[in-house]
Amino acid sequence: MKTLLTRLAGMTLVALLTLAAAGTLDFPPRAQARDGSKLEGTWLNDVKIVTCTPVPVVIASFQSMTTYLRGGISIEGGSPATPPPAVSRSTGHGIWERTGDHSLRSFFRIHAFDSLGRLVRITEVTTYPDFISGDNSDTPGVLEPYYLHGKGTNRITNINPNDGTVINVTEGCNEATSRPMLFEH
């Protein structure tokens, strides 16, 4: 009986120490606006595909959504359908990291498939948004407490579905402004 009580007391001590240590762990990367608002959550994006130099000219614009998860993982979706020969596309899966107190780097990748389910295109997007505290003056109809704004690059690799070889690679630029999806109070 005494041995059992000693083991239980020891196991309880180990469990309490483990819980105490876990409570002090930090799971980087973290990014936040100057007011302390956090990046993690779902964001509504206004995206512009633009020429890279010398002055950006808008080629296309659309909306999408990105969810930033704690620990540097992201999910992208809700953007327009992919052009032929693709008939479907995957959700974008990616990573993000803090590059400064109020800035980050984000990367995600999308796969597009033909009607037989063969890979025909890989789209890779990198952005460098700043986390800005306050309302975005470019969206007068929406009151947001903070937003993201930044520029980035796109790389589209078209693939021959029959043998997997690269047909061509197109590189370009993007600009995006994002607002957090929040509950209204």
C-alpha positions in Angstrom: 0.0 0.0 0.0 2.8 2.4 0.9 4.5 1.6 -2.5 1.3 2.4 -4.4 0.9 5.7 -2.6 4.5 6.6 -3.3 4.1 5.8 -7.0 0.8 7.8 -7.2 2.4 10.8 -5.5 5.4 10.6 -7.9 3.2 10.3 -10.9 1.1 13.2 -9.7 4.2 15.4 -9.3 5.4 14.5 -12.8 2.0 15.3 -14.2 1.9 18.7 -12.4 5.4 19.6 -13.5 4.5 18.7 -17.1 1.4 20.8 -17.1 3.3 23.8 -15.6 6.0 23.5 -18.2 3.5 23.2 -21.0 1.8 26.4 -19.8 5.1 28.4 -20.3 5.9 27.2 -23.8 5.7 29.6 -26.6 4.7 28.4 -30.1 6.3 30.8 -32.6 5.8 32.3 -35.1 3.5 35.0 -33.8 2.7 38.2 -35.5 0.5 41.1 -34.3 -0.6 44.6 -35.0 0.7 47.5 -32.9 -2.5 47.2 -30.8 -1.8 43.6 -30.0 -4.4 42.1 -32.4 -3.3 38.6 -33.6 -2.8 37.2 -37.0 -4.3 33.8 -36.4 -7.7 33.4 -37.9 -9.5 33.7 -41.2 -8.8 36.7 -43.5 -10.8 38.0 -46.5 -8.4 39.0 -49.3 -8.7 41.4 -52.2 -6.0 40.2 -54.6 -4.6 41.9 -57.7 -2.4 40.0 -60.1 -0.1 42.8 -61.5 2.8 43.3 -63.8 6.1 43.4 -61.9 7.9 46.3 -63.4 8.2 49.2 -63.8 4.8 50.4 -62.7 2.4 47.7 -61.6 -0.6 47.3 -64.0 -3.5 45.2 -62.8 -4.0 42.0 -65.0 -6.7 40.4 -62.8 -8.4 41.0 -59.5 -10.4 38.6 -57.3 -11.3 37.8 -53.7 -10.0 34.8 -51.7 -9.7 33.7 -48.1 -6.7 32.7 -46.0 -6.6 31.1 -42.6 -3.5 31.5 -40.6 -3.1 28.9 -37.9 -0.9 29.1 -34.8 2.5 27.6 -35.4 3.1 28.9 -39.0 0.6 26.9 -41.0 -1.9 28.5 -43.5 -4.8 27.4 -45.7 -5.9 29.3 -48.8 -9.2 29.0 -50.7 -12.1 30.6 -52.2 -10.4 32.1 -55.2 -11.7 31.7 -58.8 -11.6 28.5 -60.7 -8.4 27.6 -62.5 -8.2 28.0 -66.3 -8.2 25.1 -68.7 -6.9 22.4 -69.1 -7.6 22.3 -65.4 -11.1 21.5 -64.2 -10.4 21.5 -60.5 -7.9 22.8 -58.0 -6.8 21.9 -54.5 -7.0 24.2 -51.5 -3.8 26.1 -51.1 -1.6 24.7 -48.3 1.2 26.8 -46.9 3.4 28.2 -44.2 4.0 31.6 -42.7 6.6 33.2 -40.5 7.1 36.4 -38.7 9.8 38.7 -40.4 9.5 41.6 -38.0 7.3 42.9 -35.2 4.5 43.8 -37.6 5.4 41.9 -40.8 5.4 38.4 -42.1 6.2 36.2 -45.1 3.6 33.8 -46.4 3.9 31.0 -48.9 1.2 28.6 -50.3 0.9 26.1 -53.1 -2.1 25.0 -55.2 -2.4 21.9 -57.5 -4.7 21.9 -60.5 -6.0 18.8 -62.2 -7.6 17.9 -65.5 -10.8 15.9 -66.0 -8.9 12.6 -65.5 -7.5 13.8 -62.2 -4.0 14.3 -63.5 -1.8 17.2 -62.3 -1.6 19.9 -64.9 -0.5 23.0 -63.0 1.2 24.0 -59.8 0.7 27.6 -58.5 3.1 28.9 -55.8 2.4 32.3 -54.2 4.7 34.2 -51.8 3.6 37.4 -50.1 5.2 39.9 -47.6 2.3 41.6 -45.9 2.5 44.2 -43.1 0.2 43.9 -40.1 -1.4 47.4 -39.8 -3.4 48.6 -36.8 -6.5 50.8 -37.7 -9.1 51.0 -40.4 -8.2 50.6 -44.0 -9.0 53.8 -45.9 -9.3 51.9 -49.1 -12.5 50.1 -47.8 -14.7 52.9 -46.6 -17.8 50.6 -46.3 -16.0 48.3 -43.9 -14.8 49.1 -40.5 -11.8 46.9 -39.6 -9.7 47.3 -36.4 -6.6 46.1 -38.3 -5.7 44.7 -41.7 -2.8 43.2 -43.8 -1.3 44.8 -46.9 1.6 43.6 -49.0 3.1 42.6 -52.3 4.5 39.3 -53.5 5.2 36.9 -56.3 3.5 34.1 -58.2 5.0 31.2 -60.0 2.8 29.0 -62.2 4.2 25.7 -63.6 2.2 24.1 -66.4 2.7 20.3 -66.5 2.1 17.8 -69.3 -0.4 15.4 -67.7 0.8 12.5 -69.9 4.4 12.3 -68.8 4.7 14.9 -65.9 7.2 17.1 -67.8 7.2 20.9 -67.3 5.7 22.7 -70.3 6.5 26.2 -69.1 6.9 28.4 -66.1 5.3 31.8 -65.7 6.3 34.2 -63.0 4.5 37.4 -61.9 3.6 39.7 -59.1 0.7 40.3 -56.8 -0.7 42.8 -54.3 -3.2 42.0 -51.6 -5.1 43.7 -48.8 -6.7 41.5 -46.3 -9.2 42.1 -43.5 -9.9 39.7 -40.6 -13.2 37.8 -40.4 -14.6 39.0 -37.1 -17.9 38.6 -35.2 -19.9 41.8 -35.1 -20.5 43.2 -31.7 
